[in-house]
Amino acid sequence: MTTSDEPGSYGERWAEVYDDEHAFLDPSDAVAFLSELAGGRPVLELGIGTGRVALPLHAAGVDIRGVDASPAMVERLRAKVGGDRIDVARGDMASMPLGGPYGLVFLVFNTLFALLTQQRQLDCFSNVASALMADGCFVIECFVPDVARFRDGGQTVRVFSVDDRRLRLHASMHDAAAQQVKTQVALIGDNRIETRPLAIRYAWPSEIDLMAKLAGLELAQRWADWDKTPFTARAEKHVSVFRKPVA
């Protein structure tokens, strides 16, 4: 399987339709969770994108900055009300200087998995740890991998949505050794077909915990969602809070 790990490649391909495709995501629970955890301290969002979470956080009075590698996504953010008032640095979240120190750094909606190797994900944890103040937190929201759906030769085709106007299909290939999934999303409707690529490198919660530990962070909390539902073996995603110890 070949994948592109060029920072910003996802955003450049998806920025035009990102808000429409993710309109079903309500950020209010995440905003409440993150606002409480920030506790008035400066905040940084990695992969800020079009501002789905950052804009309501800023409107709630949170001192938030952002990082994103995609000029197209940042342009969409800037075009929204309040988007020009959020400081956004363009670059690779795994390697660029993040500034700080911050009381809270966060990654939502599986953005950690956009880094397509274990080393790149570990580099991101280390980069965040260096930007956190003592007792600062790093929050990530990720799905719990379910590789059972790739039993048929490491591939799957799934219908994600269908209505009177459009059909959305995901055709995916799974590389178990690399923990990577490469997908083409086909949007069929209005007498045309559009395809857009997705590539991820998933990681298990235990692996993510080890990355955090190697970066000098400690797991403080893990929930099944932003409402703080207890995390169990049946959880489909996790919201994990890692804390930088006080020296």
DANORDA-V66309 format. One line per field, one symbol per residue. phi: phi as a letter, one per 30 degrees, with the letter a starting at -180 (. if undefined). psi: psi as a letter, one per 20 degrees, with the letter a starting at -180 (. if undefined). burial: + if it has 24 or more other ideal C-beta (glycine too) atoms within 12 Angstrom, else -. A space follows every 10 residues. Layout:
phi = ???
psi = ???
burial = ???
This chain:
phi = .cbccdeidd dddceecedd dcdddcdddd ddddddddhi ddbbcdidhd iecddddddd jddcbbbacc eddddddddc eiddccdbcc ldddbddcij dcdabbbchi dedddcbddd ddddeddded cddeidbccb cbddebdddc ddiibabbdc aabdcacccc cbbccddchc bcbccccclh iabcbbdbbb bdbdeddddd eddddiccdc abbdaddide dbdcdcabcc cccdddd
psi = pqrpjppihg ghhihhjggg hkhiooiggg ggghgghhki qqqppplhcj kghhghgghj jpnqrrpqio hhghggghiq pihijppppp aoiihqpiba qqhppqprlj hhiiojqhgh ghhgghgghi iqrpjrqopq oqqpqnihik hmkkqqpqoh qpaihqppqo oqppnhhilq ppqpopoork krpqqpqqpq orqqghghhg ggghikqpoh qpriaijkpp priipirqop opqoqp.
burial = --+-+-++++ +++++--+-- +-----+--+ +-++++++-- ++++++++++ ++++++++-+ -+++++++++ -+++-+++-+ --+--+++++ ++++---+-+ -+++++++++ ++++++++-+ ++++++++++ +++--+++++ +++++----+ -----+---- -------+++ -+++----++ +++++++--- -----+++++ +++-+-+++- ++--+++++- -+++++---- ------++++ ++++---
